[in-house]
Amino acid sequence: MNRPRFLAHAIASRLESEIPELAGNVVVWRRGDIDSEFKKRMGKTRGKVVVVRVTGAKNESTTKHSYYACTITVTLFMVPTLTAKDASDADEIMAEIDAKLHGWFPDTIPHIGVAWLIADQISYIENAQYDVSSITLKTPLMPLANVPLTTPQAILTSSSSFKI
């Protein structure tokens, strides 16, 4: 498993441990089992599922080692809102997800440059079956595998959005 996937699992673990309402309802996206995991969690009354997915990675390195800035989406699926309180609950959960992830990064994953996740945007996605909200996170630069970390100045390109 590469570092972006480790990070996705760390995000899932943080959300489940720090937002009690999400305990047992966070899934890291994996094509092989996403359908069964999703259905299992949504089967509950007023069900909700959070899916954490690595959606992209861009190599920002100008050295012989690759260092990637990744994009991760955290998507909240809820049964359709029945009351104004349900809609409020969805907004509150997204605000909690933002608060728990923006500015955080696990110490166990090597990285360079900016040392925290950046909550880039929240999207509200049209879906006929569920109420869906998604937050997009940007990561600091990190190697995909075990490679030595060198100084950030040697790695960052001049066009990088991560400044020292």
C-alpha positions as CSV (number, residue, x, y, z in Angstrom):
1,M,0.0,0.0,0.0
2,N,1.5,3.4,-0.9
3,R,1.5,6.5,1.3
4,P,-1.6,8.2,-0.2
5,R,-3.6,5.0,0.6
6,F,-2.1,4.9,4.1
7,L,-3.2,8.5,4.5
8,A,-6.7,7.7,3.4
9,H,-6.8,5.0,6.1
10,A,-5.4,7.5,8.7
11,I,-8.2,9.9,7.7
12,A,-10.8,7.3,8.1
13,S,-9.5,6.3,11.5
14,R,-9.4,9.9,12.7
15,L,-13.0,10.6,11.6
16,E,-14.3,7.4,13.2
17,S,-12.5,8.1,16.5
18,E,-13.1,11.8,16.8
19,I,-16.7,12.1,15.4
20,P,-18.8,9.6,17.4
21,E,-21.7,9.9,14.9
22,L,-19.4,8.4,12.2
23,A,-18.0,5.5,14.2
24,G,-18.3,2.4,12.0
25,N,-19.5,4.4,9.1
26,V,-16.3,5.4,7.3
27,V,-15.1,3.4,4.3
28,V,-11.8,3.8,2.4
29,W,-12.7,3.4,-1.3
30,R,-11.6,0.2,-2.9
31,R,-13.2,-1.0,-6.0
32,G,-13.5,-4.6,-4.9
33,D,-15.7,-4.1,-1.9
34,I,-17.2,-0.6,-2.0
35,D,-20.7,-1.7,-3.0
36,S,-21.1,-4.2,-0.1
37,E,-19.6,-1.9,2.5
38,F,-21.7,1.0,1.3
39,K,-25.0,-1.0,1.4
40,K,-24.2,-2.4,4.8
41,R,-23.9,1.0,6.3
42,M,-26.7,2.7,4.5
43,G,-29.1,-0.1,5.5
44,K,-29.6,1.5,8.9
45,T,-32.4,3.9,9.6
46,R,-31.2,7.4,8.8
47,G,-28.0,5.8,7.5
48,K,-24.9,7.6,6.6
49,V,-21.6,6.6,5.0
50,V,-18.4,8.5,4.6
51,V,-16.2,7.4,1.7
52,V,-12.5,8.4,1.7
53,R,-10.9,8.2,-1.7
54,V,-7.5,9.1,-3.2
55,T,-8.6,10.8,-6.4
56,G,-5.3,12.1,-7.8
57,A,-1.6,12.7,-7.3
58,K,0.7,15.1,-9.1
59,N,4.5,14.7,-9.0
60,E,6.0,18.1,-7.9
61,S,9.6,16.9,-7.8
62,T,12.5,18.1,-10.0
63,T,14.9,15.5,-8.5
64,K,15.4,11.8,-9.2
65,H,12.9,11.0,-6.4
66,S,9.2,11.5,-6.9
67,Y,7.3,13.6,-4.4
68,Y,3.5,13.8,-4.9
69,A,0.9,16.3,-3.8
70,C,-2.3,14.3,-3.6
71,T,-6.0,15.1,-3.8
72,I,-8.3,13.1,-1.5
73,T,-12.1,13.4,-1.3
74,V,-14.1,12.7,1.8
75,T,-17.8,12.2,0.7
76,L,-20.7,12.1,3.1
77,F,-23.8,10.1,1.9
78,M,-27.0,10.4,3.9
79,V,-30.5,9.1,3.4
80,P,-32.7,11.9,2.0
81,T,-33.4,14.6,4.5
82,L,-36.8,14.2,6.2
83,T,-36.7,17.3,8.4
84,A,-34.8,20.6,8.7
85,K,-32.9,19.0,11.6
86,D,-31.6,16.2,9.2
87,A,-30.3,18.9,6.8
88,S,-28.7,20.7,9.7
89,D,-27.1,17.4,10.9
90,A,-25.5,16.9,7.4
91,D,-24.1,20.4,7.5
92,E,-22.8,20.0,11.0
93,I,-21.1,16.7,10.1
94,M,-19.4,18.3,7.1
95,A,-18.3,21.2,9.4
96,E,-16.9,18.7,11.9
97,I,-15.1,16.8,9.1
98,D,-13.5,20.0,7.9
99,A,-12.5,20.9,11.5
100,K,-10.9,17.5,12.1
101,L,-9.0,17.4,8.8
102,H,-7.9,20.9,7.8
103,G,-4.6,21.7,9.4
104,W,-4.0,18.0,10.4
105,F,-1.5,15.4,9.1
106,P,-0.5,12.1,10.8
107,D,3.0,12.1,12.2
108,T,3.5,8.6,10.9
109,I,3.6,9.5,7.2
110,P,6.8,11.2,6.0
111,H,6.2,14.4,4.0
112,I,7.9,17.7,3.1
113,G,6.7,21.3,2.6
114,V,3.4,22.3,4.2
115,A,2.8,19.8,7.0
116,W,-1.0,19.6,7.0
117,L,-4.0,18.8,5.0
118,I,-5.7,21.7,3.3
119,A,-9.5,21.6,2.9
120,D,-9.8,23.0,-0.6
121,Q,-13.6,23.0,-1.2
122,I,-16.9,21.5,-0.2
123,S,-19.3,20.4,-3.0
124,Y,-22.9,19.5,-2.8
125,I,-23.6,16.8,-5.4
126,E,-26.9,16.1,-7.1
127,N,-28.0,12.5,-6.4
128,A,-31.5,11.1,-6.7
129,Q,-31.0,8.5,-4.0
130,Y,-28.9,10.2,-1.3
131,D,-28.0,13.7,0.1
132,V,-24.3,14.0,-0.9
133,S,-21.6,16.4,0.3
134,S,-18.0,16.1,-0.5
135,I,-14.9,17.9,0.8
136,T,-11.7,17.9,-1.3
137,L,-8.4,17.8,0.6
138,K,-4.9,18.6,-0.7
139,T,-1.9,16.9,0.9
140,P,1.7,18.1,1.5
141,L,4.3,16.6,-0.7
142,M,5.2,13.0,0.1
143,P,7.1,10.2,-1.5
144,L,5.0,7.2,-2.6
145,A,7.4,4.7,-1.1
146,N,10.4,4.6,1.2
147,V,12.9,7.1,-0.3
148,P,15.1,9.5,1.5
149,L,13.6,13.0,2.2
150,T,15.8,15.8,1.0
151,T,15.5,19.5,1.5
152,P,12.3,21.0,0.3
153,Q,14.1,23.6,-1.8
154,A,15.7,20.9,-3.8
155,I,12.4,19.2,-4.5
156,L,9.8,21.9,-5.1
157,T,9.4,23.3,-8.5
158,S,8.9,27.1,-9.0
159,S,5.3,26.5,-10.0
160,S,4.5,24.6,-6.8
161,S,1.6,25.9,-4.7
162,F,3.5,24.7,-1.6
163,K,5.8,27.5,-0.3
164,I,8.6,27.2,2.2
